[in-house]
Amino acid sequence: MEYTVEWIPHMETIQVVIDSKLLRATERAAQRAKLNRSALVRDALREHLRRLRTRELEERDRRGYSLVPPQDDEMAGWESEAAWPEA
């Protein structure tokens, strides 16, 4: 089964070098998802970049909270919220 390559004016063609095993896995995944290879790679790259951004934001927050640790009384009201509910 062959899929046509989607082309939209604001897109650019690039060349990416990958090993044959990864290429075969990509082709199988694209076929299962009913996407062409380019669409699958775009989706995977968007997801990867989203995850990287989330990690960056989490690290920024960790650094910020470590610079100004909470005072003991700030967390007192949240203890019940953080507890696991009983089964």
Secondary structure, 3 states (H helix, E strand, C coil): CCCCCCCCCCCCCCCCCCCHHHHHHHHHHHHHHCCCHHHHHHHHHHHHHHHHHHHHHHHHHHHHHHHCCCCHHHCHHHHHHHCCCCC
